[in-house]
Amino acid sequence: MSHFWTLMDDEFGPAYAGSLARDHVLGTLQQRTALQAIADGVPPREVWEALCDDMDVPPERRLGRDDRVARGAQGGSAR
């Protein structure tokens, strides 16, 4: 779930991501919102892909930003 929200925030911004997940109805997920689908047991990856399709997110942005530094890597935080 945390990766789902990271992808959502990166692509849509934190404020819009929450609204989109809560309010946008996805036909491919049986007319449910992202949050409803997840609550009903649909895997977050499937929900993310449905949102990407519906919102025309290009394939090169569907795996998330590539400028993040992994925790523990040089320049990253080791928390």
mmCIF file of the N, C-alpha and C atoms, coordinates in Angstrom:
data_MODEL
# 
_entry.id   MODEL 
# 
loop_
_atom_site.group_PDB 
_atom_site.id 
_atom_site.type_symbol 
_atom_site.label_atom_id 
_atom_site.label_alt_id 
_atom_site.label_comp_id 
_atom_site.label_asym_id 
_atom_site.label_entity_id 
_atom_site.label_seq_id 
_atom_site.pdbx_PDB_ins_code 
_atom_site.Cartn_x 
_atom_site.Cartn_y 
_atom_site.Cartn_z 
_atom_site.occupancy 
_atom_site.B_iso_or_equiv 
_atom_site.pdbx_formal_charge 
_atom_site.auth_seq_id 
_atom_site.auth_comp_id 
_atom_site.auth_asym_id 
_atom_site.auth_atom_id 
_atom_site.pdbx_PDB_model_num 
ATOM 1   N N  . MET A 1 1  ? 0.822   -1.193 0.000   1.00 0.00 ? 1  MET A N  1 
ATOM 2   C CA . MET A 1 1  ? 0.000   0.000  0.000   1.00 0.00 ? 1  MET A CA 1 
ATOM 3   C C  . MET A 1 1  ? 0.863   1.252  0.000   1.00 0.00 ? 1  MET A C  1 
ATOM 4   N N  . SER A 1 2  ? 1.989   1.209  0.708   1.00 0.00 ? 2  SER A N  1 
ATOM 5   C CA . SER A 1 2  ? 2.819   2.414  0.750   1.00 0.00 ? 2  SER A CA 1 
ATOM 6   C C  . SER A 1 2  ? 3.370   2.735  -0.635  1.00 0.00 ? 2  SER A C  1 
ATOM 7   N N  . HIS A 1 3  ? 3.694   1.709  -1.412  1.00 0.00 ? 3  HIS A N  1 
ATOM 8   C CA . HIS A 1 3  ? 4.183   1.955  -2.772  1.00 0.00 ? 3  HIS A CA 1 
ATOM 9   C C  . HIS A 1 3  ? 3.069   2.545  -3.638  1.00 0.00 ? 3  HIS A C  1 
ATOM 10  N N  . PHE A 1 4  ? 1.845   2.060  -3.461  1.00 0.00 ? 4  PHE A N  1 
ATOM 11  C CA . PHE A 1 4  ? 0.692   2.614  -4.176  1.00 0.00 ? 4  PHE A CA 1 
ATOM 12  C C  . PHE A 1 4  ? 0.585   4.107  -3.915  1.00 0.00 ? 4  PHE A C  1 
ATOM 13  N N  . TRP A 1 5  ? 0.677   4.510  -2.647  1.00 0.00 ? 5  TRP A N  1 
ATOM 14  C CA . TRP A 1 5  ? 0.533   5.934  -2.317  1.00 0.00 ? 5  TRP A CA 1 
ATOM 15  C C  . TRP A 1 5  ? 1.734   6.751  -2.782  1.00 0.00 ? 5  TRP A C  1 
ATOM 16  N N  . THR A 1 6  ? 2.908   6.157  -2.796  1.00 0.00 ? 6  THR A N  1 
ATOM 17  C CA . THR A 1 6  ? 4.074   6.856  -3.346  1.00 0.00 ? 6  THR A CA 1 
ATOM 18  C C  . THR A 1 6  ? 3.858   7.125  -4.828  1.00 0.00 ? 6  THR A C  1 
ATOM 19  N N  . LEU A 1 7  ? 3.403   6.116  -5.567  1.00 0.00 ? 7  LEU A N  1 
ATOM 20  C CA . LEU A 1 7  ? 3.124   6.300  -6.989  1.00 0.00 ? 7  LEU A CA 1 
ATOM 21  C C  . LEU A 1 7  ? 2.043   7.347  -7.205  1.00 0.00 ? 7  LEU A C  1 
ATOM 22  N N  . MET A 1 8  ? 0.987   7.287  -6.419  1.00 0.00 ? 8  MET A N  1 
ATOM 23  C CA . MET A 1 8  ? -0.113  8.254  -6.541  1.00 0.00 ? 8  MET A CA 1 
ATOM 24  C C  . MET A 1 8  ? 0.384   9.674  -6.287  1.00 0.00 ? 8  MET A C  1 
ATOM 25  N N  . ASP A 1 9  ? 1.116   9.860  -5.186  1.00 0.00 ? 9  ASP A N  1 
ATOM 26  C CA . ASP A 1 9  ? 1.614   11.195 -4.839  1.00 0.00 ? 9  ASP A CA 1 
ATOM 27  C C  . ASP A 1 9  ? 2.584   11.731 -5.885  1.00 0.00 ? 9  ASP A C  1 
ATOM 28  N N  . ASP A 1 10 ? 3.457   10.870 -6.378  1.00 0.00 ? 10 ASP A N  1 
ATOM 29  C CA . ASP A 1 10 ? 4.429   11.292 -7.388  1.00 0.00 ? 10 ASP A CA 1 
ATOM 30  C C  . ASP A 1 10 ? 3.748   11.705 -8.686  1.00 0.00 ? 10 ASP A C  1 
ATOM 31  N N  . GLU A 1 11 ? 2.757   10.950 -9.101  1.00 0.00 ? 11 GLU A N  1 
ATOM 32  C CA . GLU A 1 11 ? 2.113   11.223 -10.391 1.00 0.00 ? 11 GLU A CA 1 
ATOM 33  C C  . GLU A 1 11 ? 1.092   12.355 -10.314 1.00 0.00 ? 11 GLU A C  1 
ATOM 34  N N  . PHE A 1 12 ? 0.308   12.387 -9.250  1.00 0.00 ? 12 PHE A N  1 
ATOM 35  C CA . PHE A 1 12 ? -0.822  13.315 -9.200  1.00 0.00 ? 12 PHE A CA 1 
ATOM 36  C C  . PHE A 1 12 ? -0.687  14.420 -8.163  1.00 0.00 ? 12 PHE A C  1 
ATOM 37  N N  . GLY A 1 13 ? 0.328   14.328 -7.307  1.00 0.00 ? 13 GLY A N  1 
ATOM 38  C CA . GLY A 1 13 ? 0.466   15.287 -6.211  1.00 0.00 ? 13 GLY A CA 1 
ATOM 39  C C  . GLY A 1 13 ? -0.346  14.812 -5.021  1.00 0.00 ? 13 GLY A C  1 
ATOM 40  N N  . PRO A 1 14 ? 0.148   15.091 -3.805  1.00 0.00 ? 14 PRO A N  1 
ATOM 41  C CA . PRO A 1 14 ? -0.509  14.560 -2.603  1.00 0.00 ? 14 PRO A CA 1 
ATOM 42  C C  . PRO A 1 14 ? -1.981  14.956 -2.451  1.00 0.00 ? 14 PRO A C  1 
ATOM 43  N N  . ALA A 1 15 ? -2.325  16.181 -2.752  1.00 0.00 ? 15 ALA A N  1 
ATOM 44  C CA . ALA A 1 15 ? -3.717  16.627 -2.561  1.00 0.00 ? 15 ALA A CA 1 
ATOM 45  C C  . ALA A 1 15 ? -4.648  15.961 -3.572  1.00 0.00 ? 15 ALA A C  1 
ATOM 46  N N  . TYR A 1 16 ? -4.272  15.971 -4.841  1.00 0.00 ? 16 TYR A N  1 
ATOM 47  C CA . TYR A 1 16 ? -5.131  15.397 -5.871  1.00 0.00 ? 16 TYR A CA 1 
ATOM 48  C C  . TYR A 1 16 ? -5.166  13.877 -5.782  1.00 0.00 ? 16 TYR A C  1 
ATOM 49  N N  . ALA A 1 17 ? -4.073  13.249 -5.366  1.00 0.00 ? 17 ALA A N  1 
ATOM 50  C CA . ALA A 1 17 ? -4.028  11.788 -5.265  1.00 0.00 ? 17 ALA A CA 1 
ATOM 51  C C  . ALA A 1 17 ? -5.118  11.280 -4.324  1.00 0.00 ? 17 ALA A C  1 
ATOM 52  N N  . GLY A 1 18 ? -5.263  11.923 -3.188  1.00 0.00 ? 18 GLY A N  1 
ATOM 53  C CA . GLY A 1 18 ? -6.289  11.510 -2.232  1.00 0.00 ? 18 GLY A CA 1 
ATOM 54  C C  . GLY A 1 18 ? -7.693  11.674 -2.785  1.00 0.00 ? 18 GLY A C  1 
ATOM 55  N N  . SER A 1 19 ? -7.924  12.798 -3.428  1.00 0.00 ? 19 SER A N  1 
ATOM 56  C CA . SER A 1 19 ? -9.227  13.063 -4.028  1.00 0.00 ? 19 SER A CA 1 
ATOM 57  C C  . SER A 1 19 ? -9.523  12.075 -5.145  1.00 0.00 ? 19 SER A C  1 
ATOM 58  N N  . LEU A 1 20 ? -8.544  11.817 -5.984  1.00 0.00 ? 20 LEU A N  1 
ATOM 59  C CA . LEU A 1 20 ? -8.707  10.886 -7.091  1.00 0.00 ? 20 LEU A CA 1 
ATOM 60  C C  . LEU A 1 20 ? -9.035  9.488  -6.584  1.00 0.00 ? 20 LEU A C  1 
ATOM 61  N N  . ALA A 1 21 ? -8.302  9.027  -5.595  1.00 0.00 ? 21 ALA A N  1 
ATOM 62  C CA . ALA A 1 21 ? -8.527  7.687  -5.034  1.00 0.00 ? 21 ALA A CA 1 
ATOM 63  C C  . ALA A 1 21 ? -9.898  7.569  -4.378  1.00 0.00 ? 21 ALA A C  1 
ATOM 64  N N  . ARG A 1 22 ? -10.356 8.653  -3.796  1.00 0.00 ? 22 ARG A N  1 
ATOM 65  C CA . ARG A 1 22 ? -11.621 8.646  -3.061  1.00 0.00 ? 22 ARG A CA 1 
ATOM 66  C C  . ARG A 1 22 ? -12.836 8.854  -3.967  1.00 0.00 ? 22 ARG A C  1 
ATOM 67  N N  . ASP A 1 23 ? -12.687 9.661  -5.039  1.00 0.00 ? 23 ASP A N  1 
ATOM 68  C CA . ASP A 1 23 ? -13.853 10.122 -5.793  1.00 0.00 ? 23 ASP A CA 1 
ATOM 69  C C  . ASP A 1 23 ? -13.976 9.625  -7.228  1.00 0.00 ? 23 ASP A C  1 
ATOM 70  N N  . HIS A 1 24 ? -12.866 9.253  -7.847  1.00 0.00 ? 24 HIS A N  1 
ATOM 71  C CA . HIS A 1 24 ? -12.901 8.881  -9.264  1.00 0.00 ? 24 HIS A CA 1 
ATOM 72  C C  . HIS A 1 24 ? -13.364 7.438  -9.424  1.00 0.00 ? 24 HIS A C  1 
ATOM 73  N N  . VAL A 1 25 ? -14.467 7.234  -10.125 1.00 0.00 ? 25 VAL A N  1 
ATOM 74  C CA . VAL A 1 25 ? -15.033 5.899  -10.337 1.00 0.00 ? 25 VAL A CA 1 
ATOM 75  C C  . VAL A 1 25 ? -14.378 5.275  -11.569 1.00 0.00 ? 25 VAL A C  1 
ATOM 76  N N  . LEU A 1 26 ? -13.921 4.044  -11.391 1.00 0.00 ? 26 LEU A N  1 
ATOM 77  C CA . LEU A 1 26 ? -13.220 3.318  -12.453 1.00 0.00 ? 26 LEU A CA 1 
ATOM 78  C C  . LEU A 1 26 ? -14.117 2.218  -13.009 1.00 0.00 ? 26 LEU A C  1 
ATOM 79  N N  . GLY A 1 27 ? -14.488 2.350  -14.267 1.00 0.00 ? 27 GLY A N  1 
ATOM 80  C CA . GLY A 1 27 ? -15.352 1.362  -14.906 1.00 0.00 ? 27 GLY A CA 1 
ATOM 81  C C  . GLY A 1 27 ? -14.733 -0.021 -14.942 1.00 0.00 ? 27 GLY A C  1 
ATOM 82  N N  . THR A 1 28 ? -13.412 -0.077 -15.138 1.00 0.00 ? 28 THR A N  1 
ATOM 83  C CA . THR A 1 28 ? -12.749 -1.383 -15.219 1.00 0.00 ? 28 THR A CA 1 
ATOM 84  C C  . THR A 1 28 ? -12.685 -2.087 -13.869 1.00 0.00 ? 28 THR A C  1 
ATOM 85  N N  . LEU A 1 29 ? -12.991 -1.365 -12.805 1.00 0.00 ? 29 LEU A N  1 
ATOM 86  C CA . LEU A 1 29 ? -13.016 -1.971 -11.468 1.00 0.00 ? 29 LEU A CA 1 
ATOM 87  C C  . LEU A 1 29 ? -14.450 -2.049 -10.954 1.00 0.00 ? 29 LEU A C  1 
ATOM 88  N N  . GLN A 1 30 ? -15.355 -2.352 -11.863 1.00 0.00 ? 30 GLN A N  1 
ATOM 89  C CA . GLN A 1 30 ? -16.777 -2.553 -11.537 1.00 0.00 ? 30 GLN A CA 1 
ATOM 90  C C  . GLN A 1 30 ? -17.408 -1.324 -10.896 1.00 0.00 ? 30 GLN A C  1 
ATOM 91  N N  . GLN A 1 31 ? -17.105 -0.165 -11.475 1.00 0.00 ? 31 GLN A N  1 
ATOM 92  C CA . GLN A 1 31 ? -17.690 1.109  -11.034 1.00 0.00 ? 31 GLN A CA 1 
ATOM 93  C C  . GLN A 1 31 ? -17.367 1.440  -9.576  1.00 0.00 ? 31 GLN A C  1 
ATOM 94  N N  . ARG A 1 32 ? -16.162 1.085  -9.156  1.00 0.00 ? 32 ARG A N  1 
ATOM 95  C CA . ARG A 1 32 ? -15.709 1.409  -7.800  1.00 0.00 ? 32 ARG A CA 1 
ATOM 96  C C  . ARG A 1 32 ? -14.609 2.458  -7.882  1.00 0.00 ? 32 ARG A C  1 
ATOM 97  N N  . THR A 1 33 ? -14.435 3.180  -6.785  1.00 0.00 ? 33 THR A N  1 
ATOM 98  C CA . THR A 1 33 ? -13.288 4.071  -6.675  1.00 0.00 ? 33 THR A CA 1 
ATOM 99  C C  . THR A 1 33 ? -12.069 3.224  -6.327  1.00 0.00 ? 33 THR A C  1 
ATOM 100 N N  . ALA A 1 34 ? -10.900 3.829  -6.411  1.00 0.00 ? 34 ALA A N  1 
ATOM 101 C CA . ALA A 1 34 ? -9.674  3.112  -6.054  1.00 0.00 ? 34 ALA A CA 1 
ATOM 102 C C  . ALA A 1 34 ? -9.743  2.624  -4.608  1.00 0.00 ? 34 ALA A C  1 
ATOM 103 N N  . LEU A 1 35 ? -10.189 3.486  -3.715  1.00 0.00 ? 35 LEU A N  1 
ATOM 104 C CA . LEU A 1 35 ? -10.251 3.088  -2.304  1.00 0.00 ? 35 LEU A CA 1 
ATOM 105 C C  . LEU A 1 35 ? -11.266 1.982  -2.069  1.00 0.00 ? 35 LEU A C  1 
ATOM 106 N N  . GLN A 1 36 ? -12.405 2.043  -2.754  1.00 0.00 ? 36 GLN A N  1 
ATOM 107 C CA . GLN A 1 36 ? -13.398 0.979  -2.619  1.00 0.00 ? 36 GLN A CA 1 
ATOM 108 C C  . GLN A 1 36 ? -12.845 -0.341 -3.137  1.00 0.00 ? 36 GLN A C  1 
ATOM 109 N N  . ALA A 1 37 ? -12.177 -0.297 -4.285  1.00 0.00 ? 37 ALA A N  1 
ATOM 110 C CA . ALA A 1 37 ? -11.625 -1.511 -4.872  1.00 0.00 ? 37 ALA A CA 1 
ATOM 111 C C  . ALA A 1 37 ? -10.582 -2.137 -3.946  1.00 0.00 ? 37 ALA A C  1 
ATOM 112 N N  . ILE A 1 38 ? -9.702  -1.316 -3.397  1.00 0.00 ? 38 ILE A N  1 
ATOM 113 C CA . ILE A 1 38 ? -8.683  -1.826 -2.475  1.00 0.00 ? 38 ILE A CA 1 
ATOM 114 C C  . ILE A 1 38 ? -9.336  -2.426 -1.227  1.00 0.00 ? 38 ILE A C  1 
ATOM 115 N N  . ALA A 1 39 ? -10.325 -1.735 -0.699  1.00 0.00 ? 39 ALA A N  1 
ATOM 116 C CA . ALA A 1 39 ? -11.041 -2.247 0.480   1.00 0.00 ? 39 ALA A CA 1 
ATOM 117 C C  . ALA A 1 39 ? -11.730 -3.577 0.173   1.00 0.00 ? 39 ALA A C  1 
ATOM 118 N N  . ASP A 1 40 ? -12.124 -3.760 -1.084  1.00 0.00 ? 40 ASP A N  1 
ATOM 119 C CA . ASP A 1 40 ? -12.787 -5.009 -1.500  1.00 0.00 ? 40 ASP A CA 1 
ATOM 120 C C  . ASP A 1 40 ? -11.795 -6.109 -1.866  1.00 0.00 ? 40 ASP A C  1 
ATOM 121 N N  . GLY A 1 41 ? -10.493 -5.835 -1.719  1.00 0.00 ? 41 GLY A N  1 
ATOM 122 C CA . GLY A 1 41 ? -9.490  -6.861 -1.937  1.00 0.00 ? 41 GLY A CA 1 
ATOM 123 C C  . GLY A 1 41 ? -8.794  -6.856 -3.288  1.00 0.00 ? 41 GLY A C  1 
ATOM 124 N N  . VAL A 1 42 ? -9.074  -5.855 -4.125  1.00 0.00 ? 42 VAL A N  1 
ATOM 125 C CA . VAL A 1 42 ? -8.361  -5.764 -5.405  1.00 0.00 ? 42 VAL A CA 1 
ATOM 126 C C  . VAL A 1 42 ? -6.921  -5.371 -5.095  1.00 0.00 ? 42 VAL A C  1 
ATOM 127 N N  . PRO A 1 43 ? -5.943  -6.056 -5.668  1.00 0.00 ? 43 PRO A N  1 
ATOM 128 C CA . PRO A 1 43 ? -4.545  -5.726 -5.393  1.00 0.00 ? 43 PRO A CA 1 
ATOM 129 C C  . PRO A 1 43 ? -4.222  -4.280 -5.790  1.00 0.00 ? 43 PRO A C  1 
ATOM 130 N N  . PRO A 1 44 ? -3.462  -3.575 -4.956  1.00 0.00 ? 44 PRO A N  1 
ATOM 131 C CA . PRO A 1 44 ? -3.116  -2.189 -5.264  1.00 0.00 ? 44 PRO A CA 1 
ATOM 132 C C  . PRO A 1 44 ? -2.472  -2.006 -6.641  1.00 0.00 ? 44 PRO A C  1 
ATOM 133 N N  . ARG A 1 45 ? -1.680  -2.982 -7.093  1.00 0.00 ? 45 ARG A N  1 
ATOM 134 C CA . ARG A 1 45 ? -1.058  -2.880 -8.424  1.00 0.00 ? 45 ARG A CA 1 
ATOM 135 C C  . ARG A 1 45 ? -2.129  -2.816 -9.513  1.00 0.00 ? 45 ARG A C  1 
ATOM 136 N N  . GLU A 1 46 ? -3.165  -3.643 -9.386  1.00 0.00 ? 46 GLU A N  1 
ATOM 137 C CA . GLU A 1 46 ? -4.260  -3.657 -10.357 1.00 0.00 ? 46 GLU A CA 1 
ATOM 138 C C  . GLU A 1 46 ? -5.019  -2.328 -10.330 1.00 0.00 ? 46 GLU A C  1 
ATOM 139 N N  . VAL A 1 47 ? -5.218  -1.789 -9.148  1.00 0.00 ? 47 VAL A N  1 
ATOM 140 C CA . VAL A 1 47 ? -5.895  -0.495 -9.003  1.00 0.00 ? 47 VAL A CA 1 
ATOM 141 C C  . VAL A 1 47 ? -5.050  0.606  -9.639  1.00 0.00 ? 47 VAL A C  1 
ATOM 142 N N  . TRP A 1 48 ? -3.738  0.582  -9.373  1.00 0.00 ? 48 TRP A N  1 
ATOM 143 C CA . TRP A 1 48 ? -2.834  1.573  -9.956  1.00 0.00 ? 48 TRP A CA 1 
ATOM 144 C C  . TRP A 1 48 ? -2.887  1.515  -11.483 1.00 0.00 ? 48 TRP A C  1 
ATOM 145 N N  . GLU A 1 49 ? -2.833  0.320  -12.046 1.00 0.00 ? 49 GLU A N  1 
ATOM 146 C CA . GLU A 1 49 ? -2.886  0.176  -13.500 1.00 0.00 ? 49 GLU A CA 1 
ATOM 147 C C  . GLU A 1 49 ? -4.205  0.698  -14.062 1.00 0.00 ? 49 GLU A C  1 
ATOM 148 N N  . ALA A 1 50 ? -5.303  0.430  -13.380 1.00 0.00 ? 50 ALA A N  1 
ATOM 149 C CA . ALA A 1 50 ? -6.606  0.932  -13.828 1.00 0.00 ? 50 ALA A CA 1 
ATOM 150 C C  . ALA A 1 50 ? -6.638  2.463  -13.802 1.00 0.00 ? 50 ALA A C  1 
ATOM 151 N N  . LEU A 1 51 ? -6.088  3.049  -12.751 1.00 0.00 ? 51 LEU A N  1 
ATOM 152 C CA . LEU A 1 51 ? -6.016  4.509  -12.676 1.00 0.00 ? 51 LEU A CA 1 
ATOM 153 C C  . LEU A 1 51 ? -5.138  5.072  -13.790 1.00 0.00 ? 51 LEU A C  1 
ATOM 154 N N  . CYS A 1 52 ? -4.006  4.429  -14.024 1.00 0.00 ? 52 CYS A N  1 
ATOM 155 C CA . CYS A 1 52 ? -3.106  4.884  -15.085 1.00 0.00 ? 52 CYS A CA 1 
ATOM 156 C C  . CYS A 1 52 ? -3.798  4.842  -16.437 1.00 0.00 ? 52 CYS A C  1 
ATOM 157 N N  . ASP A 1 53 ? -4.513  3.765  -16.703 1.00 0.00 ? 53 ASP A N  1 
ATOM 158 C CA . ASP A 1 53 ? -5.241  3.662  -17.970 1.00 0.00 ? 53 ASP A CA 1 
ATOM 159 C C  . ASP A 1 53 ? -6.291  4.761  -18.081 1.00 0.00 ? 53 ASP A C  1 
ATOM 160 N N  . ASP A 1 54 ? -7.038  4.952  -17.029 1.00 0.00 ? 54 ASP A N  1 
ATOM 161 C CA . ASP A 1 54 ? -8.126  5.922  -17.035 1.00 0.00 ? 54 ASP A CA 1 
ATOM 162 C C  . ASP A 1 54 ? -7.624  7.366  -17.129 1.00 0.00 ? 54 ASP A C  1 
ATOM 163 N N  . MET A 1 55 ? -6.480  7.635  -16.527 1.00 0.00 ? 55 MET A N  1 
ATOM 164 C CA . MET A 1 55 ? -5.951  9.000  -16.482 1.00 0.00 ? 55 MET A CA 1 
ATOM 165 C C  . MET A 1 55 ? -4.872  9.238  -17.546 1.00 0.00 ? 55 MET A C  1 
ATOM 166 N N  . ASP A 1 56 ? -4.707  8.287  -18.454 1.00 0.00 ? 56 ASP A N  1 
ATOM 167 C CA . ASP A 1 56 ? -3.735  8.408  -19.556 1.00 0.00 ? 56 ASP A CA 1 
ATOM 168 C C  . ASP A 1 56 ? -2.308  8.673  -19.081 1.00 0.00 ? 56 ASP A C  1 
ATOM 169 N N  . VAL A 1 57 ? -1.906  7.977  -18.029 1.00 0.00 ? 57 VAL A N  1 
ATOM 170 C CA . VAL A 1 57 ? -0.515  8.067  -17.562 1.00 0.00 ? 57 VAL A CA 1 
ATOM 171 C C  . VAL A 1 57 ? 0.342   7.282  -18.543 1.00 0.00 ? 57 VAL A C  1 
ATOM 172 N N  . PRO A 1 58 ? 1.361   7.914  -19.129 1.00 0.00 ? 58 PRO A N  1 
ATOM 173 C CA . PRO A 1 58 ? 2.182   7.196  -20.104 1.00 0.00 ? 58 PRO A CA 1 
ATOM 174 C C  . PRO A 1 58 ? 2.965   6.042  -19.464 1.00 0.00 ? 58 PRO A C  1 
ATOM 175 N N  . PRO A 1 59 ? 3.234   5.006  -20.236 1.00 0.00 ? 59 PRO A N  1 
ATOM 176 C CA . PRO A 1 59 ? 3.930   3.822  -19.697 1.00 0.00 ? 59 PRO A CA 1 
ATOM 177 C C  . PRO A 1 59 ? 5.234   4.150  -18.986 1.00 0.00 ? 59 PRO A C  1 
ATOM 178 N N  . GLU A 1 60 ? 5.976   5.123  -19.473 1.00 0.00 ? 60 GLU A N  1 
ATOM 179 C CA . GLU A 1 60 ? 7.272   5.438  -18.859 1.00 0.00 ? 60 GLU A CA 1 
ATOM 180 C C  . GLU A 1 60 ? 7.146   6.041  -17.459 1.00 0.00 ? 60 GLU A C  1 
ATOM 181 N N  . ARG A 1 61 ? 5.943   6.436  -17.049 1.00 0.00 ? 61 ARG A N  1 
ATOM 182 C CA . ARG A 1 61 ? 5.766   6.989  -15.700 1.00 0.00 ? 61 ARG A CA 1 
ATOM 183 C C  . ARG A 1 61 ? 5.016   6.043  -14.774 1.00 0.00 ? 61 ARG A C  1 
ATOM 184 N N  . ARG A 1 62 ? 4.651   4.880  -15.234 1.00 0.00 ? 62 ARG A N  1 
ATOM 185 C CA . ARG A 1 62 ? 3.834   3.970  -14.422 1.00 0.00 ? 62 ARG A CA 1 
ATOM 186 C C  . ARG A 1 62 ? 4.604   3.226  -13.345 1.00 0.00 ? 62 ARG A C  1 
ATOM 187 N N  . LEU A 1 63 ? 5.904   3.179  -13.440 1.00 0.00 ? 63 LEU A N  1 
ATOM 188 C CA . LEU A 1 63 ? 6.704   2.500  -12.421 1.00 0.00 ? 63 LEU A CA 1 
ATOM 189 C C  . LEU A 1 63 ? 7.228   3.457  -11.367 1.00 0.00 ? 63 LEU A C  1 
ATOM 190 N N  . GLY A 1 64 ? 6.887   4.714  -11.472 1.00 0.00 ? 64 GLY A N  1 
ATOM 191 C CA . GLY A 1 64 ? 7.308   5.705  -10.487 1.00 0.00 ? 64 GLY A CA 1 
ATOM 192 C C  . GLY A 1 64 ? 8.510   6.490  -10.952 1.00 0.00 ? 64 GLY A C  1 
ATOM 193 N N  . ARG A 1 65 ? 8.854   7.459  -10.152 1.00 0.00 ? 65 ARG A N  1 
ATOM 194 C CA . ARG A 1 65 ? 9.996   8.314  -10.460 1.00 0.00 ? 65 ARG A CA 1 
ATOM 195 C C  . ARG A 1 65 ? 11.280  7.521  -10.384 1.00 0.00 ? 65 ARG A C  1 
ATOM 196 N N  . ASP A 1 66 ? 12.210  7.845  -11.242 1.00 0.00 ? 66 ASP A N  1 
ATOM 197 C CA . ASP A 1 66 ? 13.491  7.140  -11.210 1.00 0.00 ? 66 ASP A CA 1 
ATOM 198 C C  . ASP A 1 66 ? 14.595  7.983  -10.590 1.00 0.00 ? 66 ASP A C  1 
ATOM 199 N N  . ASP A 1 67 ? 14.217  9.098  -9.964  1.00 0.00 ? 67 ASP A N  1 
ATOM 200 C CA . ASP A 1 67 ? 15.224  9.949  -9.335  1.00 0.00 ? 67 ASP A CA 1 
ATOM 201 C C  . ASP A 1 67 ? 15.299  9.763  -7.827  1.00 0.00 ? 67 ASP A C  1 
ATOM 202 N N  . ARG A 1 68 ? 14.584  8.778  -7.316  1.00 0.00 ? 68 ARG A N  1 
ATOM 203 C CA . ARG A 1 68 ? 14.634  8.507  -5.876  1.00 0.00 ? 68 ARG A CA 1 
ATOM 204 C C  . ARG A 1 68 ? 15.908  7.734  -5.553  1.00 0.00 ? 68 ARG A C  1 
ATOM 205 N N  . VAL A 1 69 ? 16.459  7.990  -4.389  1.00 0.00 ? 69 VAL A N  1 
ATOM 206 C CA . VAL A 1 69 ? 17.632  7.261  -3.918  1.00 0.00 ? 69 VAL A CA 1 
ATOM 207 C C  . VAL A 1 69 ? 17.155  6.282  -2.854  1.00 0.00 ? 69 VAL A C  1 
ATOM 208 N N  . ALA A 1 70 ? 17.523  5.036  -3.019  1.00 0.00 ? 70 ALA A N  1 
ATOM 209 C CA . ALA A 1 70 ? 17.103  4.004  -2.070  1.00 0.00 ? 70 ALA A CA 1 
ATOM 210 C C  . ALA A 1 70 ? 17.699  4.270  -0.700  1.00 0.00 ? 70 ALA A C  1 
ATOM 211 N N  . ARG A 1 71 ? 16.924  3.942  0.337   1.00 0.00 ? 71 ARG A N  1 
ATOM 212 C CA . ARG A 1 71 ? 17.433  4.068  1.695   1.00 0.00 ? 71 ARG A CA 1 
ATOM 213 C C  . ARG A 1 71 ? 18.688  3.247  1.857   1.00 0.00 ? 71 ARG A C  1 
ATOM 214 N N  . GLY A 1 72 ? 19.697  3.832  2.482   1.00 0.00 ? 72 GLY A N  1 
ATOM 215 C CA . GLY A 1 72 ? 20.946  3.134  2.708   1.00 0.00 ? 72 GLY A CA 1 
ATOM 216 C C  . GLY A 1 72 ? 21.940  3.297  1.568   1.00 0.00 ? 72 GLY A C  1 
ATOM 217 N N  . ALA A 1 73 ? 21.460  3.746  0.415   1.00 0.00 ? 73 ALA A N  1 
ATOM 218 C CA . ALA A 1 73 ? 22.377  3.991  -0.712  1.00 0.00 ? 73 ALA A CA 1 
ATOM 219 C C  . ALA A 1 73 ? 23.094  5.312  -0.475  1.00 0.00 ? 73 ALA A C  1 
ATOM 220 N N  . GLN A 1 74 ? 24.196  5.488  -1.164  1.00 0.00 ? 74 GLN A N  1 
ATOM 221 C CA . GLN A 1 74 ? 24.938  6.745  -1.016  1.00 0.00 ? 74 GLN A CA 1 
ATOM 222 C C  . GLN A 1 74 ? 24.008  7.904  -1.366  1.00 0.00 ? 74 GLN A C  1 
ATOM 223 N N  . GLY A 1 75 ? 23.896  8.830  -0.455  1.00 0.00 ? 75 GLY A N  1 
ATOM 224 C CA . GLY A 1 75 ? 23.007  9.971  -0.654  1.00 0.00 ? 75 GLY A CA 1 
ATOM 225 C C  . GLY A 1 75 ? 21.616  9.739  -0.114  1.00 0.00 ? 75 GLY A C  1 
ATOM 226 N N  . GLY A 1 76 ? 21.290  8.492  0.220   1.00 0.00 ? 76 GLY A N  1 
ATOM 227 C CA . GLY A 1 76 ? 19.972  8.177  0.759   1.00 0.00 ? 76 GLY A CA 1 
ATOM 228 C C  . GLY A 1 76 ? 19.991  8.252  2.281   1.00 0.00 ? 76 GLY A C  1 
ATOM 229 N N  . SER A 1 77 ? 18.855  8.065  2.874   1.00 0.00 ? 77 SER A N  1 
ATOM 230 C CA . SER A 1 77 ? 18.791  8.072  4.337   1.00 0.00 ? 77 SER A CA 1 
ATOM 231 C C  . SER A 1 77 ? 18.746  6.638  4.826   1.00 0.00 ? 77 SER A C  1 
ATOM 232 N N  . ALA A 1 78 ? 19.444  6.360  5.885   1.00 0.00 ? 78 ALA A N  1 
ATOM 233 C CA . ALA A 1 78 ? 19.550  4.984  6.395   1.00 0.00 ? 78 ALA A CA 1 
ATOM 234 C C  . ALA A 1 78 ? 18.598  4.718  7.540   1.00 0.00 ? 78 ALA A C  1 
ATOM 235 N N  . ARG A 1 79 ? 17.516  5.420  7.624   1.00 0.00 ? 79 ARG A N  1 
ATOM 236 C CA . ARG A 1 79 ? 16.563  5.250  8.724   1.00 0.00 ? 79 ARG A CA 1 
ATOM 237 C C  . ARG A 1 79 ? 16.035  3.879  8.832   1.00 0.00 ? 79 ARG A C  1 
# 
